[in-house]
Amino acid sequence: MKSMNRIAQALLGAAAACCLLLVASGRLAWRNLKTGEHRRLWRTVAGLCGALLLFCVVSAGCDIYRCVRGRWRYRDESLGKYLEVRAFRDNTYRVYDVRTKRYTTPRLQWVASMPERDSLTVFSRNGLRGFLNTNDGRIVLQAQYDHAWVFSEGLAAVVREDKIGFIDAAGRTVLPFSFDFPDREFAIDYLFRDGLCPMTDGRGGCGLIDTAGRWAVEPLYDCIGTPHDGYRIVEKEGKYGLLDRNLDFVYPLEYDRIGFAPDGRGMLLCRDGIQWQVGFDGAVVRPFVYESSCWLSYPTGMTTDDDGEQVMAEALSDYLSFWVDGKVGVMRRDDGRVVIPALYEEVTMCSETLFEVQLPDGGDFILLGLDNRPVKP
């Protein structure tokens, strides 16, 4: 509405300016017509002026519309093989069918990306969520939900009045709106995988429900991840564990981090600044895994460079810094033995046997020896 008001005001302003110009040119033309001088010429000039001013008004209106409500092409995205989500300068979107060369929706606030396992995706209009078909771009379920997630295993989680329920593709309620939708620090995707879906209670705890709405895992945790070969990573109060297909803990909630190995061979376990890889059967695949390393050096005194300037001389040490889960530690360069676990934000060498480290979360700096013990002044 505000955009249309701006357009109307601009057009009225242009029209007023045109009227003033027409009046001025008309008075001049009438003065000459009364005297009979160049009557036909002035009629022609007046007509051309009127046509030119009308053209300017229409052009100005079109330009204003394009600036306020026109296309924003670089923000367009594809939605399947034959559909595009076209963006406009007023931060709205419409779905466009390239086969019929027609828009299939009114202006929307946003359209979710193409789902991996379903043909219906979520859109938002006037603050509410609905569903549209990614095959033809048509709206299947009008915007009526406070929140919504894409369909998974035939069901979609939707929110009404802070309660979560599940619907089918026809909009029929399959699981009633009986689950709490709490205000959590970290969002959860309420998607069914292998017949189970993460679900929350009023306290914000996370568990798993089955397709009948029964709790398969009680909501005692902070987060339960998407299954990978049937295994799910569980987090509670900063500690991680692993559930198997039977929802039994393979690894208890005592690890600083658990992740699926990039090579597909089991898990990466991290605890106390050390990371290693194990198979799904629990056998150790690699006893020590880190993300990157750097050869450490330490100062040996002052020296003179080629320009005659005094600079600090350094010598390469027998140690490497290494990173695990965003923290840094120290290991020996010859045999890889860990001297200082990766528990710190930063590490530098002060001498051949002394390290300066920064405590986690931007904490203080302390000095550590080769025995990983603080050095007293």
ZINOR-V111333 format. One record per backbone hydrogen bond with DSSP energy under -1.0 kcal/mol. CO is the residue of the C=O (numbers start at 0). NH is the residue of the N-H. E is the energy in kcal/mol with one decimal. If there is no record, write none. Layout:
CO&NH&E / CO&NH&E
//
This chain:
0&4&-2.1 / 1&5&-2.1 / 2&6&-2.2 / 3&7&-2.6 / 4&8&-2.6 / 5&9&-2.3 / 6&10&-2.5 / 7&11&-2.5 / 8&12&-2.2 / 9&13&-2.4 / 10&14&-2.7 / 11&15&-2.5 / 12&16&-2.1 / 13&17&-2.3 / 14&18&-2.4 / 15&19&-2.2 / 16&20&-2.1 / 17&21&-2.7 / 18&22&-2.7 / 19&23&-2.4 / 20&24&-2.7 / 21&25&-2.9 / 22&26&-2.5 / 23&27&-1.8 / 24&28&-2.5 / 25&29&-3.0 / 26&30&-2.1 / 27&31&-1.7 / 28&32&-2.5 / 29&33&-2.5 / 30&34&-1.1 / 31&36&-1.6 / 37&41&-2.3 / 38&42&-1.7 / 39&43&-2.0 / 40&44&-2.4 / 41&45&-2.5 / 42&46&-2.2 / 43&47&-2.5 / 44&48&-2.4 / 45&49&-2.2 / 46&50&-2.4 / 47&51&-2.6 / 48&52&-2.6 / 49&53&-2.2 / 50&54&-2.3 / 51&55&-2.2 / 52&56&-2.2 / 53&57&-2.4 / 54&58&-2.6 / 55&59&-2.6 / 56&60&-2.3 / 57&61&-2.3 / 58&62&-2.6 / 59&63&-2.4 / 60&64&-2.3 / 61&65&-2.6 / 62&66&-2.2 / 63&67&-2.1 / 64&68&-3.5 / 69&88&-3.0 / 71&74&-1.9 / 72&75&-2.0 / 76&84&-3.9 / 81&97&-2.3 / 82&78&-2.7 / 83&95&-3.2 / 84&76&-2.0 / 85&93&-2.1 / 86&71&-2.6 / 87&90&-1.6 / 91&87&-2.2 / 92&107&-3.2 / 93&85&-3.0 / 94&103&-2.8 / 95&83&-2.2 / 96&100&-1.7 / 96&101&-1.1 / 101&96&-2.8 / 107&92&-2.3 / 109&123&-2.3 / 118&133&-3.5 / 120&131&-2.3 / 121&111&-3.2 / 122&129&-2.2 / 123&108&-2.9 / 123&109&-1.0 / 124&127&-1.9 / 127&124&-2.7 / 128&143&-2.7 / 128&144&-2.0 / 129&122&-2.1 / 130&139&-2.0 / 130&140&-1.9 / 131&120&-2.4 / 132&136&-2.1 / 137&132&-3.0 / 140&130&-2.1 / 144&128&-3.3 / 146&158&-2.3 / 151&154&-1.6 / 154&151&-3.1 / 155&166&-2.2 / 156&148&-2.1 / 157&164&-2.6 / 158&145&-2.6 / 159&162&-1.3 / 161&180&-1.7 / 162&159&-2.3 / 163&178&-1.6 / 164&157&-2.6 / 165&173&-3.0 / 165&174&-1.7 / 166&155&-1.9 / 167&170&-2.0 / 171&167&-1.9 / 174&165&-2.3 / 175&177&-2.2 / 178&163&-3.6 / 181&183&-1.0 / 188&190&-1.9 / 192&195&-1.6 / 195&192&-3.0 / 196&208&-2.4 / 198&206&-3.0 / 200&203&-1.6 / 204&200&-1.5 / 205&220&-1.8 / 206&198&-2.1 / 207&215&-2.8 / 207&216&-2.0 / 208&196&-2.2 / 209&212&-2.1 / 213&209&-2.1 / 216&207&-2.0 / 217&219&-2.4 / 220&205&-3.6 / 222&234&-2.7 / 227&230&-1.8 / 230&227&-2.6 / 231&242&-3.0 / 232&224&-3.0 / 233&240&-2.4 / 234&221&-2.2 / 234&222&-1.6 / 235&238&-1.8 / 238&235&-2.6 / 239&253&-1.1 / 239&254&-1.8 / 240&233&-2.4 / 241&249&-2.9 / 241&250&-1.2 / 242&231&-2.0 / 243&246&-2.0 / 247&243&-2.4 / 250&241&-2.5 / 251&253&-2.2 / 254&239&-2.6 / 256&269&-2.2 / 258&267&-3.6 / 260&263&-1.8 / 263&265&-1.2 / 265&260&-2.3 / 266&277&-2.4 / 267&258&-2.0 / 268&275&-2.3 / 269&255&-2.0 / 269&256&-1.4 / 270&273&-1.4 / 272&341&-1.9 / 273&270&-2.5 / 274&288&-2.9 / 275&268&-2.9 / 276&284&-2.6 / 276&285&-1.5 / 277&266&-2.8 / 278&281&-1.9 / 282&278&-3.1 / 285&276&-2.9 / 291&322&-2.1 / 293&320&-2.9 / 295&316&-2.7 / 297&314&-2.4 / 300&312&-3.7 / 302&310&-3.1 / 304&307&-1.7 / 308&304&-2.6 / 310&302&-3.0 / 312&299&-2.9 / 314&297&-2.2 / 317&332&-3.0 / 318&295&-2.2 / 319&330&-2.7 / 320&293&-2.1 / 321&328&-2.5 / 322&290&-3.0 / 323&326&-1.8 / 326&323&-2.7 / 327&343&-1.6 / 328&321&-1.8 / 329&338&-2.4 / 329&339&-2.3 / 330&319&-3.0 / 331&335&-1.1 / 336&331&-2.9 / 339&329&-2.6 / 340&342&-2.0 / 343&327&-3.0 / 345&357&-2.0 / 347&355&-3.2 / 353&349&-2.4 / 353&350&-1.5 / 354&367&-3.0 / 355&347&-2.4 / 356&365&-2.6 / 357&344&-2.2 / 358&362&-1.7 / 363&358&-3.0 / 365&356&-2.6 / 366&374&-2.3 / 367&354&-2.7 / 368&371&-1.9 / 372&368&-2.0
//
